[in-house]
Every structure is written in structure tokens, then in C-alpha cells.
Amino acid sequence: MCNNFELNHVDYCDDFREFIEYIQNHYSKSDALSVYDRSGKITTISYQEFGDRIINFAAYLQQEGLADKHCAIIAENSIEWLVCAFGIAYVGAIAVCIDTEQSDEVLLKMITQADCEVIIYSNSFLNLLKTINNETKLIPISDHDKFYDLLAQGAQNASAREIIKTKTIDPYACSFIYYTSGTTSTSKPVMLSQRAILYNAIDSMALVKVSGKLYTSLPFYHTYGLTCSVLNVLSQGLSICINGNLKTSLRDLALFGPDYLMAVPLLVETLYKYISAEIHKLGKSAAFEEYFKTKPSLFKTNSMPFPELDNIIKHICGPNLQMIVCGGANISEQLIRKFDRMHIMVLQGYGITECSPLVSVNRNCHNEIGSVGKVLPHYQVKIEDNEIFVKGDSVMLGYYKDEKLTNEAFDGKWFKTGDIGYQNKQGYLYITGRKKNLIVFKNGKKASPEEIESYLYSVPIVKEVIAYGAVNGLSIDDVKLSVTIYPDPILTQDMAPYEILNVLQNEINNINHNLPVYKQIQMVKVSENPLPRTSLNKLKRNM
């Protein structure tokens, strides 16, 4: 068990060329990446193979005169996605990582805005490409015959390979453009350097100790997916299973049997839902829930309330799962504690795209539940008017071609995250809300919707909730504190709508009793459908 203040030993790399050389030299024959196809057949490549493919793709870009271009990647998670992104960085071009869940109109806007002259695509986006300028270079990623023919060309081009090996790469220059996963505004193109991303990835390993195998289905077009579930793990020589198909995500998790899982709260909630459903079939839901109410000290560390539970967990999560690292959105303390009682540690972290993305994370040796952990070694944090400011090696270079927006985002060298929170005396960071989400009342008082939502998530039948200020008069600041709730469809399946509303109103009355008047919930609306979210499970508050 590590000391709470002692960092794990890690080796840092400044650029992707150094990083690829490092992982090939240290972990050459070890399994690097695995992926399952639709039938459940696994493909695995070693660190040596992975590095060779990256260099071959970089050589292909060099031979085609694309070594200084902006290259968009529009594709689902795959080994080839990573080969392309790392190859682009290796040769000194710029990888533009496009969110595949956006509409065609938004995708085209992103491609144009980021000045992309190369598009690396999967077959899912063939229709989109019909509208692309004919001068744009198109590289297919899901046609394996064509793609690996390109790698073969790079492998055979000795002169191109020699050029990229001697080419100078500026580790501080823009190498990746990532779009923010904004929930209330248009996504912004964030410029990140190779050093920023690599230092951020390796910093996370200085705080979190891992070994064995890891599974991730986080999308690589978000920095959380690339930095926190691939680059950091590769730096330690571990084996990673990646998934790019939501339909097979849970199947692949069970097949791979990882020791660690990278996740967003929605996936953790889904795992718990499946475990609960299996227990319900056994008729032991009451015993299961009672187990969580009993003090942990009354049980041995290896105890379970009934023998079948261990088998159910292993069937759904795989036989080896011991830790989940969760980020992208807030996860309830109650859920973290429930998994802890099932012998699976959940570590919550905090990040933002502009910070590559990780700012802080909890540790294996000390998991401060409720906080988002310790700040990374190469970052400093300060609190100004309750807002979290961040300064350090992995902060963005700025927003692409938007000097005004970039200047607004900084106070000197400090990046203004827009998140509200505080840091305790032990150095643990806590997030209490989002500055732009604050509900401002006519009397000048302010309420954080995230705080109000946290109270309601303790109500068993509340599956999802969003708090907001509903306009109540002629002026924009004359608002009532309101909530929209999506009830748990399983727990309320035998209840009439008026019964659901009565239960919710009674619970809200109890919550209001302990809150100051301006924070009391005044209106409640029940939704028949799940609330709209981003791909990282963040509520789309503008909707």
C-alpha cells in the first residue's frame, strides 16, 4: 500500500517518437492491444507490432507529402484509430479528433474549422464524404486490405522512414486538436501539444498504481478516452482491450476479464443495474440492499451477503475486476460505496479537455470518496471566487484560430475551468458545480443545480434529474428553482403517474425542510424518457 503523499515511480516522455521507442524497448513482446469482433473473436497485437504499424503509417504520410497537414479522424474506436493518431503525431502532423456522435452538419463544420486536408474515416461516414472537397485526401480505416496496404507502402519506403527518424519534432507545438464535450455551448477546438498529453497521461500513473489488464470503451475522440485509458496504460506496459461498439461493450468486458476498468458513471450505473436485476431473479433483493446498510466493520473483508452474489459479479464484470476509474461526469457517493462493499474500488477523477484532460484523481492507497482526488504532479490549482483555476505543463495552447476566446479563458497563465469547488487541507479537490450552470435569483442569491441534484439522487426512484431556474415573471432573473425527474422504470413499473408524483413530492418536501428558502425546490416535472446526455454522460442542460 502506497503512502498517501508518495508518488509512484514513472518515466516521462516529451514526444510520441520518444514514447513509441520507450514502449517498444521496454515491453516489446508483451500484449499491447486487443479487440473483439462481432462474433466474439479476439485479435491481439504486441507492443512491437503496434509500434511498427505506427512508424509505417507515419512513413506513408511522409511519402504522400502529408507530414505537415491537419488530419481528421472520423471513426469508431479501433486499433487502426490509434495507429493513425499516433502515426500523425510521430511524423509531426496534426491529428484532429472528431466526435462521431455529432450530426453530419456539425462534423463538416468541425472539419472545415480545423482546416483538415486529410480525412481518415470508417465506412459509417461514407455518405458524409460525398460532400467533401475533391482535393481532400481520404484514407479508409475500416477497409483493412486498403489500410494495411498503405502500411506496407510505408514499411517499404526507406527514404521516408529515414526522413521521419531524423525530423525535428517540437513537443510544445500543437499536435492534437480535440473538441470540447460542451453541454451548454458550441464545442470549441482545443489545441494540445505532444508533451502536454504525454505528461498528463504519465502523471496519472504517478498517482494510481495499476497492473494486469485494463478494459475501455471510452471514445478516443475525447481526451479522457485517449489520455486516461490508453496512453497512460501503455506507458506501464499493460494489456488493453478496446471496444468501439456499444452493443458488444458489456460482452467484451466479461470476455476479457480485466483487472481494471475505465468508465463514465453511466457504465458503472449500468453494471450495478445488471447485478441488481440478477439478484432480483433470485428473490434476494431485500438481503442485497440490507447488506449495504450494515456497517462494513461487521463483515469480514471477503464476505458476501449470500454465495451467489460473487458469481453474479464475476459473470457480469469478469472474474478479475478490482478497480474502476471513473470520470467524465459526477458519480454518486452511494454507488461508489456499494461497489466498495462488492470488493470493487471506484476511483473518481476530474478533468477538462483544455487540461489534456486530467486535473486530479483519487488513489488506490487513499480513496477520499466524495472528492475528485489529488491534483496531478505537473499541475497547480487555486480557487478564485469559488472557481477552480489550473496552471501547469498540460494546459492547452489555446482554442484554434480564436484568440479572443483563448484570452477570455485565461487569467495570466491560469486556466479558468468554469467549475466551482474547493480544496481541503489535505489537498483533496471537491467539485460542487459549474459556474455557467448557476441559477441566479432575483435577490442575487445563487444555487448550484448539481448540489440540488445530489439531494434528489438519494431518492430511490430517481433515475435521472436536472435542476434549473424556470422563468416565473417578466424578467429573466425572476425564476423558480425547478427539477425535471426521470423515474427509475424498474422501480416504478407498477406505479401510476400520480403515485410517482406523490412519492417524489413527499421526498422533495423532506429535502426542502433542511434547505434555506432560496434553495428549496418549487416545481417538479416528471419525464417519461431519459434526459439528453453527451457521449461522456454529461447532462445537456441547454435541452
Helices and strands as residue ranges (DSSP letters): H 16-27, E 31-36, E 42-46, H 47-63, E 70-74, H 79-91, E 94-97, H 104-113, E 118-121, G 123-125, H 126-129, E 137-140, H 144-156, H 158-166, E 174-179, E 189-193, H 194-207, E 213-216, H 223-226, I 227-231, H 232-234, E 239-242, G 246-248, H 249-256, E 260-263, H 265-281, H 285-293, G 296-298, H 308-317, E 323-326, H 333-341, E 345-351, G 353-355, E 358-361, E 374-375, E 379-384, E 387-392, E 398-399, H 403-409, E 410-411, E 414-423, E 429-434, G 435-437, E 439-440, E 446-447, H 449-456, E 462-471, E 479-487, H 497-513, G 517-519, E 523-526
